Amino acid sequence: MRPVESDNLKFLYGLTREGIKLDLAITRQFAHMLGDPQNEFRSFHVAGTNGKGSTSAYIYNILRKKYHTGLYTSPHLVKFNERIIFDTHTIPDQYIESFIDENRPKIQKLGLENRNPTFFETTTIMAYRYFADQKAQYASVEVGLGGRLDSTNIIDPEASIITQIGYEHADKLGCSLTSIAFEKGGIIKPGRPIILGDQKPEVVSTITRLASVRNSPLVLSWKDASVRDLQLNATGSSFRLETPVNEYRIETTLPGRFQVRNIASAVLAVEKVENLRITKGQIEKGIKNTRWPGRMEIINREPLVMVDCAHNPPAANALANSLSEFKLPEPTLVIGMLSDKDTFSFLHAIRKISGRVIFTIPNEPLRAVRPEKLAEIGKSIFSSIKVVEDPLQAYGEAKESSEFTLVTGSMYLVGAIMESEKMAVMPYHED
């Protein structure tokens, strides 16, 4: 058996040269060539600027307490296979190999006729085909970018969830919260519930209008669920969640006040689907079992090391606000970023956490911002700046010089550090 770092995986990654195509025509055509696998399982669809990954993981962990369930998220932290999970296992190397072997001619044929599917389009159809082949009953699917024209949006979900919306990818989604909300709202399906976690007036107005046009029941998680007895710390939270259906005693190992909103949205989404027959205990246990690797995660205690995949200004602000609630020392930041991010605004937001930073390169060198450039941007923001190109060396120097290290700025940087520490990256705690 060939290793998955083979010609086939190189071929798949080579499709990135097509870039991001916000167009469903090729995805639909490719899916049809493979028997429209997206129609063989029921699904939940999750969009948002931040919080969509953890919300997808909550839904997956709740559903798998009763059903055979898939989870599709992106990108991965360490290994490609993490993107596609069925029940408690990642997609096997041999399935990836056989999928590319069998479908490379179809991909090339589409390229001759129009254009070949991109990396993400191909990976999405691979996930859907895998879930169908495994007889998945449900799948929790995270949007890649936007929503309306994202390749995941060929499913007809039981419910759609939109978490928090912020400014991102202005070249593709527009420059206003209204335009971004419109794109995210493209996942709303006629007659199917839409759960919204965002409270910003322009977002609520846009999603309310889209839900009305599509005759979709709108659930506002901040209005239709209430929280009390909230206890927060750096290793998680506990609280009572009251919904129109039930009252839950929630415990989670995912820290941060924003996770309370994500949990409320996930629970409300599950409640809104008829005939799901998920019990209160299964919901509580599913939430407790949920892990979302690399998100405000402590990976070492002496010295203290936390990793967080924040890579845009809203996520940086959420991280800063969450850390301000915990009694932790000022950390040394280890930051690496990609070139398509709003580096200036991100650095200004993350400065609320610390004035000490080591800039480095994420494990995606072709798209990375040079650390010298980050240092130039950051010289008027931070009080202490160091540039260390090698991410593992930067991480080592931070640990040696500080009682608390925070690694952030890119999933590719966090993934490299977690791999070096041999951290597990599955989205659940073992029962």
C-alpha positions in Angstrom: 0.0 0.0 0.0 1.4 3.4 -1.0 1.7 5.9 1.8 -0.8 8.8 1.5 2.1 11.2 0.9 2.0 9.7 -2.5 1.5 10.9 -6.1 -2.2 10.9 -5.5 -2.1 13.2 -2.5 0.4 15.4 -4.4 -2.1 15.5 -7.3 -4.9 16.5 -4.9 -2.8 19.3 -3.4 -1.8 20.3 -6.9 -5.4 21.3 -7.5 -4.8 24.3 -5.2 -3.4 26.1 -8.2 -7.0 26.5 -9.3 -7.4 28.7 -6.2 -10.8 29.3 -4.6 -13.8 29.1 -6.9 -17.1 30.4 -5.5 -19.2 28.5 -8.0 -21.3 25.4 -7.4 -21.6 24.3 -11.0 -18.4 22.1 -11.1 -19.1 20.7 -7.6 -22.6 19.7 -8.6 -21.3 18.1 -11.8 -18.5 16.2 -10.1 -21.0 15.0 -7.4 -23.4 13.8 -10.1 -20.6 11.8 -11.7 -20.2 10.1 -8.4 -23.9 9.3 -7.8 -24.8 12.4 -5.8 -23.5 11.0 -2.5 -24.7 14.1 -0.6 -28.2 12.8 -0.9 -27.5 9.6 0.9 -27.2 11.0 4.5 -28.9 13.7 6.6 -26.9 16.7 7.6 -26.4 19.8 9.6 -24.6 22.8 7.9 -22.5 25.3 9.9 -21.2 28.7 8.7 -19.6 31.7 10.4 -16.5 33.8 10.6 -15.6 32.2 13.9 -17.0 29.4 16.0 -18.2 27.2 13.1 -15.6 24.5 13.7 -16.3 24.0 17.4 -20.1 24.2 16.7 -19.7 21.5 14.0 -17.8 19.4 16.6 -20.5 19.8 19.2 -23.2 18.7 16.8 -21.1 15.7 15.6 -20.5 14.6 19.2 -24.2 14.9 20.1 -25.3 13.0 17.1 -22.9 10.2 17.4 -24.3 9.3 20.8 -27.2 7.7 18.8 -26.3 7.7 15.1 -23.5 6.8 12.7 -22.1 10.3 12.1 -19.6 12.0 9.9 -17.7 15.3 10.5 -16.2 17.4 7.7 -14.1 20.4 8.7 -11.1 22.3 7.3 -8.3 22.9 7.3 -6.4 20.2 9.2 -3.9 20.7 11.9 -1.4 17.9 11.3 -2.7 15.4 8.7 -5.1 15.7 5.8 -7.2 12.8 7.1 -8.4 14.9 10.0 -10.8 16.8 7.7 -13.0 13.7 7.2 -14.1 11.7 10.2 -16.7 9.0 10.5 -17.8 7.9 13.9 -14.5 7.8 15.8 -12.0 7.4 12.9 -10.4 9.6 10.3 -10.8 8.6 6.7 -8.2 5.8 5.9 -5.2 6.4 3.7 -6.3 3.6 1.4 -9.7 5.3 0.8 -8.0 8.5 -0.2 -5.7 6.6 -2.5 -8.5 4.7 -4.2 -10.7 7.8 -4.5 -8.1 9.6 -6.4 -7.1 6.5 -8.5 -10.8 6.1 -9.5 -11.6 9.7 -10.0 -8.5 11.4 -11.4 -9.8 10.7 -15.0 -13.1 12.4 -14.1 -11.3 15.4 -12.6 -9.1 15.7 -15.7 -12.2 15.3 -18.0 -13.9 18.2 -16.2 -10.7 20.2 -16.7 -10.8 19.7 -20.4 -14.5 20.5 -20.7 -14.6 23.5 -18.4 -12.2 23.5 -15.4 -11.2 20.8 -13.0 -12.5 20.8 -9.4 -10.3 22.7 -7.0 -8.6 21.0 -4.0 -11.5 22.0 -1.7 -14.2 20.9 -4.2 -12.6 17.5 -4.6 -12.1 17.1 -0.9 -15.7 17.9 -0.2 -17.0 15.4 -2.7 -14.5 12.8 -1.3 -16.0 13.4 2.2 -19.6 13.1 0.9 -18.8 9.9 -1.0 -17.0 8.5 2.0 -19.9 9.2 4.3 -22.3 7.6 1.9 -20.1 4.5 1.5 -19.9 4.2 5.3 -23.7 4.4 5.5 -23.6 7.5 7.6 -27.0 8.5 9.0 -25.9 12.1 9.7 -23.0 14.4 9.0 -22.0 17.7 10.6 -20.5 19.8 7.8 -18.5 23.0 8.2 -18.6 25.6 5.5 -15.2 26.4 4.0 -15.6 30.0 3.0 -18.7 32.1 2.9 -21.7 29.8 2.4 -23.8 30.6 -0.6 -21.3 29.5 -3.2 -19.1 27.3 -1.0 -18.8 23.8 -2.4 -20.3 22.2 0.8 -23.6 23.9 -0.1 -24.9 21.1 -2.3 -26.4 19.4 0.8 -30.0 19.8 1.9 -29.5 20.0 5.7 -32.0 19.3 8.4 -30.9 22.6 10.0 -28.4 25.4 9.2 -26.4 27.2 11.8 -24.6 30.6 11.5 -22.3 31.4 14.4 -20.5 34.7 14.6 -19.9 37.0 11.6 -17.0 39.4 11.2 -15.0 41.1 8.5 -13.1 38.5 6.4 -12.2 37.8 2.8 -13.6 41.1 1.6 -12.4 40.4 -1.9 -14.8 37.4 -2.1 -17.6 38.2 0.4 -17.9 41.9 0.3 -16.8 44.8 2.6 -19.8 45.1 4.8 -21.3 42.9 7.5 -24.5 43.0 5.5 -22.9 41.6 2.4 -20.9 39.0 4.4 -24.1 37.9 6.2 -25.9 37.6 2.9 -23.2 35.2 1.7 -23.3 33.2 4.9 -27.1 33.1 4.7 -26.8 31.3 1.4 -26.8 28.0 3.4 -30.4 28.7 4.6 -32.7 26.1 2.9 -36.4 26.6 2.2 -38.5 25.4 5.2 -35.5 24.3 7.2 -34.6 25.9 10.5 -31.8 28.4 10.7 -30.1 29.0 14.1 -28.2 32.4 14.4 -25.7 33.0 17.1 -24.7 36.6 16.1 -26.5 39.6 17.6 -25.2 42.4 15.5 -28.1 44.4 14.1 -27.1 44.3 10.4 -26.5 40.6 10.6 -29.8 39.9 12.4 -31.6 42.0 9.8 -30.1 40.3 6.8 -30.6 36.7 8.1 -34.2 37.5 9.2 -35.0 38.8 5.7 -33.4 35.7 4.1 -35.2 33.3 6.5 -38.5 35.0 5.8 -38.1 34.8 2.0 -37.3 31.1 2.3 -40.0 30.4 4.9 -37.4 29.0 7.2 -38.0 29.1 11.0 -35.5 31.5 12.6 -34.0 30.7 16.0 -31.9 33.4 17.7 -29.7 31.5 20.2 -29.1 34.6 22.3 -32.8 35.1 22.6 -34.3 31.6 22.6 -31.8 30.1 25.2 -30.8 31.4 28.6 -27.7 30.7 30.6 -27.2 30.8 34.4 -24.7 29.7 37.0 -21.9 30.2 34.5 -18.4 29.3 35.8 -15.5 30.0 33.5 -11.8 29.1 33.8 -8.9 28.3 31.5 -9.7 24.6 31.3 -13.4 24.9 30.4 -16.8 26.0 31.8 -20.0 24.8 33.3 -23.4 26.3 33.3 -27.1 25.7 33.1 -28.7 26.1 29.7 -32.4 26.6 29.4 -34.2 26.2 26.1 -37.9 26.1 25.1 -37.5 22.3 25.2 -35.4 21.5 28.2 -32.9 22.6 30.9 -29.4 21.2 30.6 -26.4 21.0 33.0 -23.5 21.7 30.6 -19.9 20.9 31.2 -17.2 21.6 28.5 -13.5 21.5 28.3 -13.5 24.2 25.7 -12.8 27.5 27.5 -14.0 30.9 26.6 -17.3 32.8 27.0 -17.9 32.5 23.2 -18.2 28.7 23.5 -21.3 29.2 25.6 -23.0 30.8 22.5 -21.7 28.0 20.3 -23.1 25.4 22.6 -26.5 27.1 22.8 -26.6 27.2 19.0 -25.7 23.5 18.6 -28.3 22.4 21.2 -31.0 24.5 19.7 -30.2 23.1 16.2 -30.5 19.6 17.4 -33.8 20.4 19.2 -35.3 21.9 16.1 -35.0 18.7 14.0 -38.1 16.6 14.3 -37.8 12.8 14.8 -34.2 13.1 16.0 -35.0 11.6 19.4 -31.8 12.7 21.0 -32.2 12.7 24.8 -31.2 15.3 27.3 -28.5 13.0 28.6 -27.1 12.4 25.2 -26.9 16.1 24.5 -25.1 16.8 27.8 -22.7 13.9 27.3 -22.0 14.9 23.7 -21.1 18.4 24.8 -18.9 17.1 27.6 -17.1 14.7 25.2 -16.4 17.5 22.6 -12.8 18.6 22.0 -11.8 21.1 19.4 -8.0 20.8 19.2 -5.9 23.9 19.0 -8.5 26.3 20.3 -7.5 27.9 23.6 -6.0 24.5 24.4 -3.4 24.1 27.1 -0.8 21.6 25.8 1.8 22.0 28.5 1.6 23.0 32.2 5.2 23.5 33.3 5.9 25.9 31.7 2.3 26.8 30.7 1.7 26.7 27.0 -1.6 27.5 25.3 -2.3 27.2 21.5 -5.1 29.0 19.7 -5.9 29.1 16.0 -7.1 32.7 16.0 -6.2 34.2 12.7 -8.5 37.2 12.1 -9.4 40.3 14.2 -12.7 39.0 15.6 -11.0 35.8 16.8 -8.1 37.7 18.3 -10.5 40.0 20.2 -12.5 36.9 21.5 -9.2 35.3 22.6 -8.1 38.5 24.4 -11.5 38.9 26.1 -11.5 35.3 27.2 -8.0 35.4 28.6 -8.7 38.6 30.5 -11.2 36.6 32.6 -8.6 34.2 33.8 -5.8 34.9 36.3 -2.9 34.0 34.0 0.5 35.7 33.7 1.3 37.9 30.7 2.5 35.4 28.0 5.2 35.5 25.4 3.3 35.4 22.0 4.6 33.2 19.2 2.8 34.4 16.0 3.0 33.4 12.4 0.4 34.4 9.8 -0.7 33.8 6.2 -0.7 36.6 3.6 -4.5 36.6 3.0 -5.2 37.8 6.6 -5.7 41.3 8.0 -2.3 41.3 9.8 -2.4 44.9 11.1 -5.8 44.6 12.7 -5.0 41.1 14.1 -1.8 42.4 15.7 -3.6 45.4 17.2 -6.2 43.1 18.7 -3.8 40.5 20.0 -1.7 43.2 21.7 -4.3 43.3 24.4 -2.9 40.0 25.6 0.8 40.9 25.7 3.5 43.2 24.5 6.1 40.5 24.0 6.1 38.6 20.7 8.3 36.3 18.7 7.4 36.3 15.0 7.9 33.2 13.0 6.7 31.3 9.8 3.7 29.0 9.8 4.0 25.5 8.2 2.7 26.9 4.9 5.7 28.8 3.6 4.3 29.7 0.2 1.5 31.7 1.7 3.2 32.9 4.9 3.9 36.5 5.8 7.7 36.9 6.3 8.4 37.4 10.0 10.5 40.4 9.2 7.4 42.0 7.7 5.3 41.2 10.7 8.0 42.8 12.9 7.9 45.9 10.8 4.1 46.1 11.1 4.4 45.3 14.8 7.1 47.7 15.9 4.6 50.4 16.8 2.4 47.9 18.5 4.6 45.7 20.7 7.2 46.6 23.3 9.4 43.5 22.7 9.8 41.9 19.3 12.0 39.0 18.2 12.2 37.3 14.8 12.9 33.5 14.7 12.2 31.9 11.3 12.0 28.3 12.4 8.7 27.8 14.2 9.9 25.1 16.5 12.9 27.1 17.5 10.7 30.1 18.1 8.5 28.0 20.3 11.5 26.6 22.2 12.9 30.0 22.9 9.5 31.3 24.2 9.2 28.3 26.5 12.7 28.8 27.9 12.2 32.6 28.5 8.6 32.7 29.8 6.3 31.1 32.3 3.5 31.3 29.9 3.6 30.9 26.1 0.7 31.5 23.7 1.0 30.3 20.1 -1.4 31.8 17.7 -2.0 33.5 14.3 -2.4 30.5 12.1 -3.7 26.9 12.2 -0.6 25.9 10.3 1.6 27.2 13.1 -0.5 25.7 15.8 -0.6 22.4 13.9 3.2 22.3 13.7 3.6 22.9 17.4 1.0 20.3 18.4 2.7 17.8 16.1 6.0 18.5 17.8 4.4 17.9 21.2 2.7 14.7 19.9 -0.7 16.0 20.8 -3.8 14.1 19.7 -6.0 16.0 17.3 -9.3 14.1 17.3 -12.4 16.2 18.1 -13.6 14.2 21.1 -12.5 13.0 24.5 -12.5 9.2 24.9 -15.5 7.9 26.8 
